[in-house]
Structures are given as structure tokens and as C-alpha cells.
Amino acid sequence: MAGPLRKTGIPLMDELPWGSHIALFYETTCDLLDTCAAFFRAGLQHNETCSWALAEWVPVEAARRALRVNIADFDRYEAAGSMELVSARDLKLPDGAFDVQWVVRRWNAKLRQALEGGYEGLRLGGHAWIAASRSQQYYEDEREIARAIGDRPMLVMGTYDLGRSRGVDVLDVARAHHLTVARRQGDWQFMETLELEQANAHIRQLNDALAIMSAPFPGHDLLTERERGVLAQIVKGASSKEIAREFGVSPRTVDFHRANILQKLGVRNTAEAIRVGLSRK
């Protein structure tokens, strides 16, 4: 959702928008505790309600100690209900099954309570399940979570024990989240998926296109504003039909602008026009 970026407390993803769905792989309990403490400290410092769902192998008191060490006035936050520690088992139904719809309803109720209490949003983190027998179901559950939080002031971080994860699990988790990082005995690693690489490439293209609209390049002043706009769209990889839809004109008009751009810049083809547009005086 649109809105200001939120501090994460995690070095490799310093700020993220509301609705972000991230994953953390950790090697040691210390890696988990330190990362989650920093994650929740950032939320508490920026007026968010926070909830940490702990795996059964993570002692509640160990988590509480880590939070006390890293968060000033932690006891006050906990007493006020701004920070809660729960068992990940509480996110399952009484028969031990995981129901993503039930979890989402629970989160929505907590979000309503947080907003009514004057908080800016809800920050959630904790143990996530993935088993060999339910890889496809896991992916569908995670997509449902991403859809549920996408238009709400919520930030969710699922945590995964590397020692309990298979190689295919790592790939599934990275595929299902916006961003994935790993922490191994204090060292960080950023895990970039194909989708993220494509998104970053699109952002780079967009930045290049914006530069064409504003920054001078050889022949910049020879082009009309509309011609510079068409060239910017060409840099982004848009076709004549797509550019026509963008400007509300016919594809033939776009082709006319394209021909004028080539003639004014003194180039033979679109590739040369792009190189000129990306160069600087």
C-alpha cells in the first residue's frame, strides 16, 4: 500500500512500505533473537503494535531477555500491550492444523485494536511452517497472507530455521516473499529472486526514463516535450501500441514521433537513439 516507508531494523532492507512480506532464515538462536529484537525495536520506536510468535524451541524468557537488552523500556511496552510474545502454536487450530484464513482474521482483529488505540500499524514476526508434504499449500498460504496485508498498515516477517530447512524450502520461501535475507552467525546474506531482479531492472529503466525527461543529453533541446516523453517510453522498453495508450494517441502518431526523434538526433535506429538519450553533455 502507498504511504511512508517503515524502518525495519534490518541492515539489508533498512526501510520498507506497509504491506511488505519478508522472510528471515537464521542459523543460530542468537541470530534469530538479535534480528527480531532489532526488528521489533524499530516498530515500537515508531508507534506500532508488535507481536512475536515464537517457535517451540525458542524459550520465551530468552526472547524476553533479548528484547530487554535491545529495547529501552521494554517492560513498559509489554505492560501496555504494545509488544506481545506468543507461542507459534497459538496460530494453529486446536487440532494442530494451520488455517491461513483464521490467522488473517486474528491479525485483522489485532490491527483494528491497534488503530483504535492510536497506533500507526501492526508489526508481526515469528516462526513459519513449511513441510515436505505441503510445499504447494505453503506457497498458496503465503500468497494469501501477502494479499491480506497488501493494502493494510501491516509489516510481516516470517522466520525460518536453516537447520530445519531443505534446499527446496529456501527456494519456496524466497519465491513467496517480497524480500528474503539470511543471517548466519552474525553475517548477513541477501537472497534475490528472479522476480526481484526483474523489479530492480524495471526501476533502473524507470530512473533512466525520468532522466531523459529532465537531464540534458546531446540533442535534448532539439526534441519537443512530447518527443522526449516518447523517447523516455522507448527506453523503458514500451512498444508503439503501449506508448500510444500512455499518451492517448494512435500508434501511427507514435511512429511519426519516433521518426522525428531519429532525424533530429541524427541516428539510424532506435538503439542509437536510446544510447544518445542515456548519454550526458
Summary of the structure (lengths in Angstrom):
residues: 281
radius of gyration: 24.2
end to end distance: 38.4
largest distance: 72.8
contacts: 852
relative contact order: 0.13
helix: 56%
strand: 18%
